[in-house]
Amino acid sequence: MAVPKRRTSASRKGMRRSHHGLKPKGHAYCDRCADPIKPHFLCAKCGWSNVQKRELVNMEAKTEG
Ligand SMILES: [Zn+2]
């Protein structure tokens, strides 16, 4: 079985792990309230659509009932 000839230095280990950080997933921000939203989805907070540039769901009317 193959065995490493040298132990991995702290520097080498750091260089290898420089790619291990999590990258932010694709997301957009609501044009109206600037909350993070999924692209092409309505804003869960204010019901705004970035695609159609208008409010599709009136969130205030929904919570009143
Ligand atoms: Zn919003």
N, CA, C, O and the ligand as a Tripos MOL2 file, in Angstrom:
@<TRIPOS>MOLECULE
protein
  261   259    66     0     0
PROTEIN
NO_CHARGES

@<TRIPOS>ATOM
      1 N           0.8380   -1.1880    0.0000 N.3       1 MET1
      2 CA          0.0000    0.0000    0.0000 C.3       1 MET1
      3 C           0.8760    1.2410    0.0000 C.2       1 MET1
      4 O           1.8980    1.2960    0.6830 O.2       1 MET1
      5 N           0.4610    2.2390   -0.7770 N.am      2 ALA2
      6 CA          1.2260    3.4870   -0.8570 C.3       2 ALA2
      7 C           1.1510    4.2440    0.4670 C.2       2 ALA2
      8 O           0.0950    4.3620    1.0880 O.2       2 ALA2
      9 N           2.3200    4.7520    0.8720 N.am      3 VAL3
     10 CA          2.4060    5.4710    2.1490 C.3       3 VAL3
     11 C           3.0620    6.8230    1.8960 C.2       3 VAL3
     12 O           4.0360    6.8870    1.1460 O.2       3 VAL3
     13 N           2.5670    7.8990    2.4890 N.am      4 PRO4
     14 CA          3.1790    9.2120    2.2890 C.3       4 PRO4
     15 C           4.6270    9.2270    2.7460 C.2       4 PRO4
     16 O           4.9610    8.7060    3.8100 O.2       4 PRO4
     17 N           5.4870    9.8340    1.9220 N.am      5 LYS5
     18 CA          6.9070    9.8690    2.2590 C.3       5 LYS5
     19 C           7.1830   10.9120    3.3360 C.2       5 LYS5
     20 O           8.0070   10.7100    4.2280 O.2       5 LYS5
     21 N           6.4710   12.0310    3.2300 N.am      6 ARG6
     22 CA          6.6760   13.1340    4.1820 C.3       6 ARG6
     23 C           5.3310   13.4670    4.8320 C.2       6 ARG6
     24 O           4.2720   13.3100    4.2240 O.2       6 ARG6
     25 N           5.4000   13.9160    6.0450 N.am      7 ARG7
     26 CA          4.1590   14.3820    6.6540 C.3       7 ARG7
     27 C           3.7680   15.7190    6.0320 C.2       7 ARG7
     28 O           4.6320   16.5180    5.6700 O.2       7 ARG7
     29 N           2.4750   15.9560    5.9120 N.am      8 THR8
     30 CA          1.9920   17.2020    5.3230 C.3       8 THR8
     31 C           2.2620   18.3590    6.2760 C.2       8 THR8
     32 O           1.8270   18.3420    7.4270 O.2       8 THR8
     33 N           2.9840   19.3660    5.7850 N.am      9 SER9
     34 CA          3.3000   20.5270    6.6210 C.3       9 SER9
     35 C           2.0360   21.3500    6.8750 C.2       9 SER9
     36 O           1.0490   21.2590    6.1450 O.2       9 SER9
     37 N           2.1020   22.1430    7.9220 N.am     10 ALA10
     38 CA          0.9630   23.0210    8.2310 C.3      10 ALA10
     39 C           0.6590   23.9410    7.0590 C.2      10 ALA10
     40 O          -0.5010   24.2400    6.7750 O.2      10 ALA10
     41 N           1.7240   24.3920    6.3730 N.am     11 SER11
     42 CA          1.5370   25.2820    5.2230 C.3      11 SER11
     43 C           0.7980   24.5660    4.1020 C.2      11 SER11
     44 O          -0.1660   25.0990    3.5520 O.2      11 SER11
     45 N           1.2510   23.3440    3.7570 N.am     12 ARG12
     46 CA          0.6010   22.5560    2.6950 C.3      12 ARG12
     47 C          -0.8570   22.2840    3.0560 C.2      12 ARG12
     48 O          -1.7490   22.4030    2.2160 O.2      12 ARG12
     49 N          -1.0820   21.9230    4.3010 N.am     13 LYS13
     50 CA         -2.4310   21.6080    4.7470 C.3      13 LYS13
     51 C          -3.3220   22.8520    4.5910 C.2      13 LYS13
     52 O          -4.4660   22.7630    4.1460 O.2      13 LYS13
     53 N          -2.7700   24.0040    4.9670 N.am     14 GLY14
     54 CA         -3.5380   25.2350    4.8390 C.3      14 GLY14
     55 C          -3.8530   25.5540    3.3920 C.2      14 GLY14
     56 O          -4.9570   25.9880    3.0640 O.2      14 GLY14
     57 N          -2.8540   25.3310    2.5160 N.am     15 MET15
     58 CA         -3.0790   25.6160    1.0910 C.3      15 MET15
     59 C          -4.1600   24.7020    0.5290 C.2      15 MET15
     60 O          -4.9960   25.1380   -0.2630 O.2      15 MET15
     61 N          -4.1450   23.4270    0.9400 N.am     16 ARG16
     62 CA         -5.1530   22.4900    0.4530 C.3      16 ARG16
     63 C          -6.5390   22.9080    0.9360 C.2      16 ARG16
     64 O          -7.5170   22.8580    0.1910 O.2      16 ARG16
     65 N          -6.5960   23.3190    2.1950 N.am     17 ARG17
     66 CA         -7.9000   23.6280    2.7890 C.3      17 ARG17
     67 C          -8.3890   25.0390    2.4470 C.2      17 ARG17
     68 O          -9.4710   25.4440    2.8730 O.2      17 ARG17
     69 N          -7.6000   25.7740    1.6870 N.am     18 SER18
     70 CA         -8.0460   27.1150    1.3070 C.3      18 SER18
     71 C          -9.2960   27.0500    0.4380 C.2      18 SER18
     72 O         -10.0010   28.0490    0.2960 O.2      18 SER18
     73 N          -9.5760   25.8940   -0.1420 N.am     19 HIS19
     74 CA        -10.7580   25.7360   -1.0020 C.3      19 HIS19
     75 C         -11.9400   25.1430   -0.2490 C.2      19 HIS19
     76 O         -13.0010   24.9290   -0.8360 O.2      19 HIS19
     77 N         -11.7720   24.8720    1.0520 N.am     20 HIS20
     78 CA        -12.8180   24.1380    1.7750 C.3      20 HIS20
     79 C         -13.9240   25.0290    2.3220 C.2      20 HIS20
     80 O         -14.9570   24.5310    2.7680 O.2      20 HIS20
     81 N         -13.7190   26.3250    2.2910 N.am     21 GLY21
     82 CA        -14.7320   27.2160    2.8610 C.3      21 GLY21
     83 C         -16.0430   27.1500    2.0910 C.2      21 GLY21
     84 O         -16.0460   26.9650    0.8740 O.2      21 GLY21
     85 N         -17.1540   27.3000    2.8000 N.am     22 LEU22
     86 CA        -18.4560   27.2930    2.1430 C.3      22 LEU22
     87 C         -18.6550   28.6000    1.3860 C.2      22 LEU22
     88 O         -18.3550   29.6810    1.8920 O.2      22 LEU22
     89 N         -19.1570   28.4820    0.1880 N.am     23 LYS23
     90 CA        -19.4610   29.6650   -0.6090 C.3      23 LYS23
     91 C         -20.9370   29.9910   -0.4590 C.2      23 LYS23
     92 O         -21.7580   29.0830   -0.3310 O.2      23 LYS23
     93 N         -21.2850   31.2580   -0.4710 N.am     24 PRO24
     94 CA        -22.7000   31.6050   -0.3410 C.3      24 PRO24
     95 C         -23.5030   31.0940   -1.5230 C.2      24 PRO24
     96 O         -23.0880   31.2040   -2.6760 O.2      24 PRO24
     97 N         -24.6670   30.5320   -1.2090 N.am     25 LYS25
     98 CA        -25.5370   30.0280   -2.2680 C.3      25 LYS25
     99 C         -26.1460   31.1970   -3.0380 C.2      25 LYS25
    100 O         -26.2320   32.3200   -2.5410 O.2      25 LYS25
    101 N         -26.5540   30.9030   -4.2390 N.am     26 GLY26
    102 CA        -27.1410   31.9520   -5.0640 C.3      26 GLY26
    103 C         -28.3940   32.5220   -4.4400 C.2      26 GLY26
    104 O         -29.3380   31.7870   -4.1520 O.2      26 GLY26
    105 N         -28.4100   33.8100   -4.2310 N.am     27 HIS27
    106 CA        -29.5960   34.4450   -3.6960 C.3      27 HIS27
    107 C         -29.6250   35.8890   -4.1840 C.2      27 HIS27
    108 O         -28.6080   36.4400   -4.6030 O.2      27 HIS27
    109 N         -30.7870   36.4760   -4.1220 N.am     28 ALA28
    110 CA        -30.9700   37.8680   -4.5330 C.3      28 ALA28
    111 C         -31.5680   38.6390   -3.3630 C.2      28 ALA28
    112 O         -31.8510   38.0650   -2.3120 O.2      28 ALA28
    113 N         -31.7540   39.9160   -3.5470 N.am     29 TYR29
    114 CA        -32.3460   40.7420   -2.4990 C.3      29 TYR29
    115 C         -33.6230   41.3780   -3.0240 C.2      29 TYR29
    116 O         -33.7060   41.7830   -4.1830 O.2      29 TYR29
    117 N         -34.6040   41.4560   -2.1590 N.am     30 CYS30
    118 CA        -35.8640   42.0910   -2.5110 C.3      30 CYS30
    119 C         -35.6050   43.5470   -2.8970 C.2      30 CYS30
    120 O         -34.8850   44.2630   -2.2020 O.2      30 CYS30
    121 N         -36.1990   43.9750   -4.0080 N.am     31 ASP31
    122 CA        -35.9970   45.3610   -4.4500 C.3      31 ASP31
    123 C         -36.6350   46.3500   -3.4760 C.2      31 ASP31
    124 O         -36.1960   47.4950   -3.3700 O.2      31 ASP31
    125 N         -37.6720   45.9050   -2.7680 N.am     32 ARG32
    126 CA        -38.4040   46.8400   -1.9270 C.3      32 ARG32
    127 C         -37.8980   46.8450   -0.4860 C.2      32 ARG32
    128 O         -37.6590   47.9160    0.0720 O.2      32 ARG32
    129 N         -37.7270   45.6560    0.1380 N.am     33 CYS33
    130 CA        -37.3380   45.6520    1.5510 C.3      33 CYS33
    131 C         -35.9200   45.1220    1.7570 C.2      33 CYS33
    132 O         -35.4510   45.0710    2.8940 O.2      33 CYS33
    133 N         -35.2220   44.7260    0.6830 N.am     34 ALA34
    134 CA        -33.8060   44.3350    0.7290 C.3      34 ALA34
    135 C         -33.5640   43.0790    1.5480 C.2      34 ALA34
    136 O         -32.4250   42.8100    1.9300 O.2      34 ALA34
    137 N         -34.6100   42.2990    1.8310 N.am     35 ASP35
    138 CA        -34.4040   41.0070    2.4750 C.3      35 ASP35
    139 C         -33.8340   40.0200    1.4560 C.2      35 ASP35
    140 O         -34.1570   40.1180    0.2720 O.2      35 ASP35
    141 N         -32.9900   39.0670    1.8840 N.am     36 PRO36
    142 CA        -32.5050   38.0570    0.9420 C.3      36 PRO36
    143 C         -33.6400   37.1310    0.5030 C.2      36 PRO36
    144 O         -34.4080   36.6450    1.3330 O.2      36 PRO36
    145 N         -33.7410   36.8910   -0.8040 N.am     37 ILE37
    146 CA        -34.7940   36.0270   -1.3450 C.3      37 ILE37
    147 C         -34.1730   35.0840   -2.3680 C.2      37 ILE37
    148 O         -33.0520   35.3030   -2.8250 O.2      37 ILE37
    149 N         -34.9140   34.0260   -2.7260 N.am     38 LYS38
    150 CA        -34.4860   33.1630   -3.8190 C.3      38 LYS38
    151 C         -34.7550   33.8860   -5.1420 C.2      38 LYS38
    152 O         -35.7680   34.5760   -5.2640 O.2      38 LYS38
    153 N         -33.8770   33.7430   -6.1240 N.am     39 PRO39
    154 CA        -34.1400   34.3690   -7.4130 C.3      39 PRO39
    155 C         -35.4490   33.8330   -8.0190 C.2      39 PRO39
    156 O         -35.7150   32.6330   -7.9650 O.2      39 PRO39
    157 N         -36.2420   34.7110   -8.5810 N.am     40 HIS40
    158 CA        -37.5100   34.4000   -9.2350 C.3      40 HIS40
    159 C         -38.6010   33.9890   -8.2610 C.2      40 HIS40
    160 O         -39.6700   33.5400   -8.6760 O.2      40 HIS40
    161 N         -38.3340   34.1420   -6.9550 N.am     41 PHE41
    162 CA        -39.3570   33.8360   -5.9590 C.3      41 PHE41
    163 C         -39.8830   35.1420   -5.3700 C.2      41 PHE41
    164 O         -39.2250   36.1810   -5.4260 O.2      41 PHE41
    165 N         -41.0880   35.0610   -4.8020 N.am     42 LEU42
    166 CA        -41.6310   36.2290   -4.1220 C.3      42 LEU42
    167 C         -40.8820   36.4500   -2.8170 C.2      42 LEU42
    168 O         -40.3240   35.5180   -2.2390 O.2      42 LEU42
    169 N         -40.8800   37.6930   -2.3660 N.am     43 CYS43
    170 CA        -40.3290   37.9880   -1.0490 C.3      43 CYS43
    171 C         -41.3090   37.4680    0.0020 C.2      43 CYS43
    172 O         -42.5010   37.7710   -0.0510 O.2      43 CYS43
    173 N         -40.7970   36.6760    0.9660 N.am     44 ALA44
    174 CA        -41.6710   36.1200    1.9970 C.3      44 ALA44
    175 C         -42.1330   37.1800    2.9780 C.2      44 ALA44
    176 O         -43.1360   37.0000    3.6670 O.2      44 ALA44
    177 N         -41.4020   38.2860    3.0420 N.am     45 LYS45
    178 CA        -41.7190   39.3150    4.0290 C.3      45 LYS45
    179 C         -42.7720   40.2940    3.5040 C.2      45 LYS45
    180 O         -43.7150   40.6370    4.2170 O.2      45 LYS45
    181 N         -42.6080   40.7440    2.2510 N.am     46 CYS46
    182 CA        -43.5050   41.7910    1.7700 C.3      46 CYS46
    183 C         -44.2850   41.3820    0.5190 C.2      46 CYS46
    184 O         -45.0890   42.1780    0.0340 O.2      46 CYS46
    185 N         -44.0860   40.1750   -0.0260 N.am     47 GLY47
    186 CA        -44.8700   39.7180   -1.1570 C.3      47 GLY47
    187 C         -44.4950   40.3510   -2.4790 C.2      47 GLY47
    188 O         -45.2490   40.2700   -3.4480 O.2      47 GLY47
    189 N         -43.3280   40.9830   -2.5230 N.am     48 TRP48
    190 CA        -42.8630   41.6610   -3.7230 C.3      48 TRP48
    191 C         -42.2590   40.6680   -4.7030 C.2      48 TRP48
    192 O         -41.6220   39.7000   -4.2880 O.2      48 TRP48
    193 N         -42.4520   40.8950   -5.9980 N.am     49 SER49
    194 CA        -41.8070   40.1020   -7.0260 C.3      49 SER49
    195 C         -40.7630   40.9610   -7.7390 C.2      49 SER49
    196 O         -41.0980   41.9840   -8.3370 O.2      49 SER49
    197 N         -39.5030   40.5440   -7.6730 N.am     50 ASN50
    198 CA        -38.4610   41.2770   -8.3980 C.3      50 ASN50
    199 C         -38.6100   41.1180   -9.9070 C.2      50 ASN50
    200 O         -38.1350   41.9580  -10.6720 O.2      50 ASN50
    201 N         -39.2800   40.0220  -10.3440 N.am     51 VAL51
    202 CA        -39.4190   39.7600  -11.7720 C.3      51 VAL51
    203 C         -40.4620   40.6960  -12.3720 C.2      51 VAL51
    204 O         -40.2290   41.3370  -13.3970 O.2      51 VAL51
    205 N         -41.6110   40.7600  -11.7130 N.am     52 GLN52
    206 CA        -42.6980   41.5770  -12.2690 C.3      52 GLN52
    207 C         -42.6820   43.0060  -11.7340 C.2      52 GLN52
    208 O         -43.4750   43.8430  -12.1640 O.2      52 GLN52
    209 N         -41.7850   43.2810  -10.8020 N.am     53 LYS53
    210 CA        -41.6280   44.6300  -10.2470 C.3      53 LYS53
    211 C         -42.9220   45.1460   -9.6330 C.2      53 LYS53
    212 O         -43.2540   46.3250   -9.7600 O.2      53 LYS53
    213 N         -43.6390   44.2650   -8.9770 N.am     54 ARG54
    214 CA        -44.8600   44.6920   -8.2900 C.3      54 ARG54
    215 C         -45.1850   43.7120   -7.1670 C.2      54 ARG54
    216 O         -44.6490   42.6050   -7.1090 O.2      54 ARG54
    217 N         -46.0820   44.1480   -6.2740 N.am     55 GLU55
    218 CA        -46.4790   43.2980   -5.1570 C.3      55 GLU55
    219 C         -47.5080   42.2900   -5.6400 C.2      55 GLU55
    220 O         -48.5480   42.6860   -6.1660 O.2      55 GLU55
    221 N         -47.2490   41.0120   -5.4780 N.am     56 LEU56
    222 CA        -48.1620   39.9790   -5.9300 C.3      56 LEU56
    223 C         -49.0360   39.4730   -4.7910 C.2      56 LEU56
    224 O         -50.1550   39.0180   -5.0270 O.2      56 LEU56
    225 N         -48.5430   39.5460   -3.5620 N.am     57 VAL57
    226 CA        -49.3110   39.1010   -2.4020 C.3      57 VAL57
    227 C         -49.3180   40.2300   -1.3830 C.2      57 VAL57
    228 O         -48.2650   40.7430   -1.0060 O.2      57 VAL57
    229 N         -50.5090   40.6150   -0.9390 N.am     58 ASN58
    230 CA        -50.6090   41.6410    0.0880 C.3      58 ASN58
    231 C         -50.4500   40.9560    1.4510 C.2      58 ASN58
    232 O         -51.3920   40.3470    1.9570 O.2      58 ASN58
    233 N         -49.2480   41.0580    2.0450 N.am     59 MET59
    234 CA        -48.9530   40.3470    3.2790 C.3      59 MET59
    235 C         -49.7310   40.9210    4.4460 C.2      59 MET59
    236 O         -50.0690   40.1870    5.3740 O.2      59 MET59
    237 N         -50.0230   42.2130    4.4250 N.am     60 GLU60
    238 CA        -50.7610   42.8270    5.5290 C.3      60 GLU60
    239 C         -52.2090   42.3180    5.5530 C.2      60 GLU60
    240 O         -52.7540   42.0300    6.6190 O.2      60 GLU60
    241 N         -52.8230   42.2120    4.3710 N.am     61 ALA61
    242 CA        -54.1900   41.7190    4.3030 C.3      61 ALA61
    243 C         -54.2500   40.2610    4.7400 C.2      61 ALA61
    244 O         -55.2540   39.8180    5.2970 O.2      61 ALA61
    245 N         -53.1750   39.5130    4.4880 N.am     62 LYS62
    246 CA        -53.1630   38.1010    4.8200 C.3      62 LYS62
    247 C         -53.1230   37.8940    6.3360 C.2      62 LYS62
    248 O         -53.7780   36.9930    6.8610 O.2      62 LYS62
    249 N         -52.3480   38.7350    7.0390 N.am     63 THR63
    250 CA        -52.1740   38.5330    8.4800 C.3      63 THR63
    251 C         -53.3610   39.0680    9.2690 C.2      63 THR63
    252 O         -53.5560   38.6900   10.4240 O.2      63 THR63
    253 N         -54.1750   39.9650    8.6440 N.am     64 GLU64
    254 CA        -55.3020   40.5310    9.3700 C.3      64 GLU64
    255 C         -56.3770   39.4750    9.6550 C.2      64 GLU64
    256 O         -56.9440   39.4380   10.7470 O.2      64 GLU64
    257 N         -56.6460   38.6260    8.6730 N.am     65 GLY65
    258 CA        -57.7190   37.6370    8.8040 C.3      65 GLY65
    259 C         -57.3010   36.5290    9.6830 C.2      65 GLY65
    260 O         -58.0730   35.5990    9.9130 O.2      65 GLY65
    261 ZN        -39.5330   42.2820    0.3560 Zn       66 ZN66
@<TRIPOS>BOND
     1     1     2 1
     2     2     3 1
     3     3     4 2
     4     3     5 am
     5     5     6 1
     6     6     7 1
     7     7     8 2
     8     7     9 am
     9     9    10 1
    10    10    11 1
    11    11    12 2
    12    11    13 am
    13    13    14 1
    14    14    15 1
    15    15    16 2
    16    15    17 am
    17    17    18 1
    18    18    19 1
    19    19    20 2
    20    19    21 am
    21    21    22 1
    22    22    23 1
    23    23    24 2
    24    23    25 am
    25    25    26 1
    26    26    27 1
    27    27    28 2
    28    27    29 am
    29    29    30 1
    30    30    31 1
    31    31    32 2
    32    31    33 am
    33    33    34 1
    34    34    35 1
    35    35    36 2
    36    35    37 am
    37    37    38 1
    38    38    39 1
    39    39    40 2
    40    39    41 am
    41    41    42 1
    42    42    43 1
    43    43    44 2
    44    43    45 am
    45    45    46 1
    46    46    47 1
    47    47    48 2
    48    47    49 am
    49    49    50 1
    50    50    51 1
    51    51    52 2
    52    51    53 am
    53    53    54 1
    54    54    55 1
    55    55    56 2
    56    55    57 am
    57    57    58 1
    58    58    59 1
    59    59    60 2
    60    59    61 am
    61    61    62 1
    62    62    63 1
    63    63    64 2
    64    63    65 am
    65    65    66 1
    66    66    67 1
    67    67    68 2
    68    67    69 am
    69    69    70 1
    70    70    71 1
    71    71    72 2
    72    71    73 am
    73    73    74 1
    74    74    75 1
    75    75    76 2
    76    75    77 am
    77    77    78 1
    78    78    79 1
    79    79    80 2
    80    79    81 am
    81    81    82 1
    82    82    83 1
    83    83    84 2
    84    83    85 am
    85    85    86 1
    86    86    87 1
    87    87    88 2
    88    87    89 am
    89    89    90 1
    90    90    91 1
    91    91    92 2
    92    91    93 am
    93    93    94 1
    94    94    95 1
    95    95    96 2
    96    95    97 am
    97    97    98 1
    98    98    99 1
    99    99   100 2
   100    99   101 am
   101   101   102 1
   102   102   103 1
   103   103   104 2
   104   103   105 am
   105   105   106 1
   106   106   107 1
   107   107   108 2
   108   107   109 am
   109   109   110 1
   110   110   111 1
   111   111   112 2
   112   111   113 am
   113   113   114 1
   114   114   115 1
   115   115   116 2
   116   115   117 am
   117   117   118 1
   118   118   119 1
   119   119   120 2
   120   119   121 am
   121   121   122 1
   122   122   123 1
   123   123   124 2
   124   123   125 am
   125   125   126 1
   126   126   127 1
   127   127   128 2
   128   127   129 am
   129   129   130 1
   130   130   131 1
   131   131   132 2
   132   131   133 am
   133   133   134 1
   134   134   135 1
   135   135   136 2
   136   135   137 am
   137   137   138 1
   138   138   139 1
   139   139   140 2
   140   139   141 am
   141   141   142 1
   142   142   143 1
   143   143   144 2
   144   143   145 am
   145   145   146 1
   146   146   147 1
   147   147   148 2
   148   147   149 am
   149   149   150 1
   150   150   151 1
   151   151   152 2
   152   151   153 am
   153   153   154 1
   154   154   155 1
   155   155   156 2
   156   155   157 am
   157   157   158 1
   158   158   159 1
   159   159   160 2
   160   159   161 am
   161   161   162 1
   162   162   163 1
   163   163   164 2
   164   163   165 am
   165   165   166 1
   166   166   167 1
   167   167   168 2
   168   167   169 am
   169   169   170 1
   170   170   171 1
   171   171   172 2
   172   171   173 am
   173   173   174 1
   174   174   175 1
   175   175   176 2
   176   175   177 am
   177   177   178 1
   178   178   179 1
   179   179   180 2
   180   179   181 am
   181   181   182 1
   182   182   183 1
   183   183   184 2
   184   183   185 am
   185   185   186 1
   186   186   187 1
   187   187   188 2
   188   187   189 am
   189   189   190 1
   190   190   191 1
   191   191   192 2
   192   191   193 am
   193   193   194 1
   194   194   195 1
   195   195   196 2
   196   195   197 am
   197   197   198 1
   198   198   199 1
   199   199   200 2
   200   199   201 am
   201   201   202 1
   202   202   203 1
   203   203   204 2
   204   203   205 am
   205   205   206 1
   206   206   207 1
   207   207   208 2
   208   207   209 am
   209   209   210 1
   210   210   211 1
   211   211   212 2
   212   211   213 am
   213   213   214 1
   214   214   215 1
   215   215   216 2
   216   215   217 am
   217   217   218 1
   218   218   219 1
   219   219   220 2
   220   219   221 am
   221   221   222 1
   222   222   223 1
   223   223   224 2
   224   223   225 am
   225   225   226 1
   226   226   227 1
   227   227   228 2
   228   227   229 am
   229   229   230 1
   230   230   231 1
   231   231   232 2
   232   231   233 am
   233   233   234 1
   234   234   235 1
   235   235   236 2
   236   235   237 am
   237   237   238 1
   238   238   239 1
   239   239   240 2
   240   239   241 am
   241   241   242 1
   242   242   243 1
   243   243   244 2
   244   243   245 am
   245   245   246 1
   246   246   247 1
   247   247   248 2
   248   247   249 am
   249   249   250 1
   250   250   251 1
   251   251   252 2
   252   251   253 am
   253   253   254 1
   254   254   255 1
   255   255   256 2
   256   255   257 am
   257   257   258 1
   258   258   259 1
   259   259   260 2
@<TRIPOS>SUBSTRUCTURE
     1 MET1         2 RESIDUE 1 A MET
     2 ALA2         6 RESIDUE 1 A ALA
     3 VAL3        10 RESIDUE 1 A VAL
     4 PRO4        14 RESIDUE 1 A PRO
     5 LYS5        18 RESIDUE 1 A LYS
     6 ARG6        22 RESIDUE 1 A ARG
     7 ARG7        26 RESIDUE 1 A ARG
     8 THR8        30 RESIDUE 1 A THR
     9 SER9        34 RESIDUE 1 A SER
    10 ALA10       38 RESIDUE 1 A ALA
    11 SER11       42 RESIDUE 1 A SER
    12 ARG12       46 RESIDUE 1 A ARG
    13 LYS13       50 RESIDUE 1 A LYS
    14 GLY14       54 RESIDUE 1 A GLY
    15 MET15       58 RESIDUE 1 A MET
    16 ARG16       62 RESIDUE 1 A ARG
    17 ARG17       66 RESIDUE 1 A ARG
    18 SER18       70 RESIDUE 1 A SER
    19 HIS19       74 RESIDUE 1 A HIS
    20 HIS20       78 RESIDUE 1 A HIS
    21 GLY21       82 RESIDUE 1 A GLY
    22 LEU22       86 RESIDUE 1 A LEU
    23 LYS23       90 RESIDUE 1 A LYS
    24 PRO24       94 RESIDUE 1 A PRO
    25 LYS25       98 RESIDUE 1 A LYS
    26 GLY26      102 RESIDUE 1 A GLY
    27 HIS27      106 RESIDUE 1 A HIS
    28 ALA28      110 RESIDUE 1 A ALA
    29 TYR29      114 RESIDUE 1 A TYR
    30 CYS30      118 RESIDUE 1 A CYS
    31 ASP31      122 RESIDUE 1 A ASP
    32 ARG32      126 RESIDUE 1 A ARG
    33 CYS33      130 RESIDUE 1 A CYS
    34 ALA34      134 RESIDUE 1 A ALA
    35 ASP35      138 RESIDUE 1 A ASP
    36 PRO36      142 RESIDUE 1 A PRO
    37 ILE37      146 RESIDUE 1 A ILE
    38 LYS38      150 RESIDUE 1 A LYS
    39 PRO39      154 RESIDUE 1 A PRO
    40 HIS40      158 RESIDUE 1 A HIS
    41 PHE41      162 RESIDUE 1 A PHE
    42 LEU42      166 RESIDUE 1 A LEU
    43 CYS43      170 RESIDUE 1 A CYS
    44 ALA44      174 RESIDUE 1 A ALA
    45 LYS45      178 RESIDUE 1 A LYS
    46 CYS46      182 RESIDUE 1 A CYS
    47 GLY47      186 RESIDUE 1 A GLY
    48 TRP48      190 RESIDUE 1 A TRP
    49 SER49      194 RESIDUE 1 A SER
    50 ASN50      198 RESIDUE 1 A ASN
    51 VAL51      202 RESIDUE 1 A VAL
    52 GLN52      206 RESIDUE 1 A GLN
    53 LYS53      210 RESIDUE 1 A LYS
    54 ARG54      214 RESIDUE 1 A ARG
    55 GLU55      218 RESIDUE 1 A GLU
    56 LEU56      222 RESIDUE 1 A LEU
    57 VAL57      226 RESIDUE 1 A VAL
    58 ASN58      230 RESIDUE 1 A ASN
    59 MET59      234 RESIDUE 1 A MET
    60 GLU60      238 RESIDUE 1 A GLU
    61 ALA61      242 RESIDUE 1 A ALA
    62 LYS62      246 RESIDUE 1 A LYS
    63 THR63      250 RESIDUE 1 A THR
    64 GLU64      254 RESIDUE 1 A GLU
    65 GLY65      258 RESIDUE 1 A GLY
    66 ZN66       261 GROUP 0 **** ****
